[in-house]
Amino acid sequence: MDSSFSTLIRTASHEAHVEAETSSFMSDLLGGRLGVSAYARYTEQLWFVYEALESGAGRLAADPVAGPFVRPELFRLAALERDLAHLRGPEWRATLSALPATREYAARVRACAERWPGGYVAHHYTRYLGDLSGGQIIRDRAEKTWGFAKKGDGVRFYVFEAVSNPAAFKRSYRELLDAVDVDELEKQRVVGECQRAFALNTAVFRALGDEFPLSA
């Protein structure tokens, strides 16, 4: 049986991952039952999470645990800001607001970036590998549902222009996880943080579902 760290993370967080993916908000969004305003609001929430992830990346670049994961080709903030300008207009920053669940999520990411490299890796993994995988389904549905140009403004967040082979990149990422030099207790703590990351993400989906309920 494969007992690698990457496999441990994937299997231990599977249930939480499924719960996040199958939230009513995401199901309604991907099913075309919500308007573009719901998609824009979701994109706004992502901005707060990635601002927390990427603003702390520089100080972690030399860290032996988190450093190998700080990959500029993954950074999403500039793409998110371009999408928000398209979705909300050039003054998008003036109306940007985080849901309470989003504030909690971003605060946790920021705390890990500042104080716990292993925890930062957990959040890095759950976000960026998800973007490279399921995020591509969201991009495809958004293009078809709201008429965004293919890989253009509105969906640039999901376009990794600097990652030419996503499958190979994900394999190399899992190899980085397997090479993380920490003891078993720390690995279990990282796994726990992955589960927490998915739970925080699910709470954001729940709050968005409350904000955009489908009429009966």
N, C-alpha and C positions, 0 to 999 in steps of 0.2 A: 504494500500500500504506500502511495506517495505521501510522505510526511514533510514535504518542503514547506517553508514558511508561506510562500505564495498560495499554496493549496490550502493550508490551514486557514489563512485569512478568507479565502474565497468560500470555503465550506462553512466556516463559523458565521459568516455574515450573510449567507444565502437567504435565510428567512427574512431578515430585515430588509435585504435588497428587494426581494419580491414584494414585500409590503409597500415599499416606496414606489416601485414601478407600477403597482396596480391600484394606487390611490384613486379615488373617484375623480379628483380634479384632473390628474394626468390622463385618465381614461376618457374623460369628457373632452379634454383639449385635443388629444390625438384622434378622437372620434369625430372631430369637426363639429361638436355640439356647443362649443363656446366661441365667442367672437375674438377678433384680433386684440381687443383691449385686455382680455384675460392673458393672452400670450405676452403682451407688452408688460403687464404687471408681473408676471413670472420672470421675465427678463430683468426687470428692475431688481427683483429679489436676488437674482444671481449676481448682480453687480456687487452687492454688499459682501457676499460670501467670497467672491474672487478678489475683491479689494483686500480683504483680510488675509487670504492665502498668499497673494502676490506682493503685497507691501512688506511682508515679513520675510520674503524669500532671500533677499540680499544678505541679511545677517546670518542666514543658515548655509550659505554657499560653501563655507569651509568646514561645516560640521561633519564629523565622520559618519554619522547616521543619516541625517537629512540631506547633506550636501549633494550626494549623487543623484538625488531626485529633483534638484533645482535645475530644470531644463527650460531655457528661454523659449524653445520651440513649442512648448505647451501653453505659455502664458495667454490668457484669454481676455484680460481687462480692456485692451485697446479694441479688440473685436466687439466686445460687449458695448463699449461706448459708441462705436460706429452704428451698431444695431439700434441702440436707444435713440440716437440722433435721428435715425430713419423712422422709428416707431413713434417717438414722442416729439420730434422737432428739435431744432438747435438749442432750445432752452430747457432741454430735458432735466438738467441738474436742478433746476429751480423747483421742480415738482417731485423729485426723487424721494421716496419714503420707504422705510423698512417696516414690515410687519413685526410685531413683538417676537414671533417665532423666528423670524429672520435675524433680528438683533441678537437673540440668544445663540443662534447657530454661528453667526459671524464672530461673536465674542468668544465662543469656545475655540474656534479656529485661531483667532488672534492669540489667545492665551497659550495654546500649544506652540504656536510659532515663536512666542517669546520665552517659554519656559520648558518645553518638552519636545525635543526633536522627534522622538518616536511617535508621539501623538500627532505631530505635524505630518509625518509620513502617512499615518492612517487617513487623515483628511485628504491629503494629496492623492492617495490611491483611490478613495471612493469617488472623488470628483473627476479627475482627469481620465481615468480608465473608463469611467461611465460615459464621459463626453465622447470618447473615441469609439464607444460601442453603441449603447442605446441612444446616445445623443444623435446619432446619424438617422435613426428612425424619426426623431422629433423634427430634424431638419427637413427630411423628405415630406413629412405630413404638413409641416408649416408652408413649404413651397407650394404644395398642391392645394391646401385649404385657403390660404390667403394671398396666393399669387406672387410671392416673393421670387425674384430672379434666382435661378439655380446657383447656389453657393454665393449669393449676393447680399446686399444690404437687407438686414432683418434676420438673417440666419448665419452671419459670419462667425458668430460664437462657436458654431459647430463645425467650422471649416478649418482644419489644421494644415495650412499650406506648407509648413515646414516639416511635416511628417509624411513622407512620400509613400511609405508602406506601413499602414496602421497595424496590420497583423504582426509584422516583424518587430515593430516598436513595442507592442504589448508583450511580445515574448521577451524582449530585452528588459523591459520594465520588471517583469516577474523574476528574471534572473537577478536584477538589482535587489529585489525583495529577499530572494533566497540568500543573497550575499551579506545581508545586514548583520553586523557583528554585535549582537546583544544576547543576553542570556535568556533562558526559557521563560522566566518570570516576566521579563520585559516584553517578550513576544506575546505572551498572554495579555498583557496590558495593552499592547498595540491592537490586538484582535478586538479587545473590549471597546477600544476607541473607534474602531471601524463600525462596530455595531451601534455605538452612540452616534456616529456621524450619519448613518442611515436613519436613525430615529429622529435626529434633528431635521433632516431633510424631509421626512414624512410629516413632521409637525408643520413645516412650511406649506406643504401640499394641502394639509388639512385646513390651515388658515386661509389659503387661497380658495379652497372649496367653499368655505363659509362666505367668502367675499363674492364669489361667483357661483351661487347656487343655480341649478337648472330649474326653470319654472315647471311646475307639475303639469 
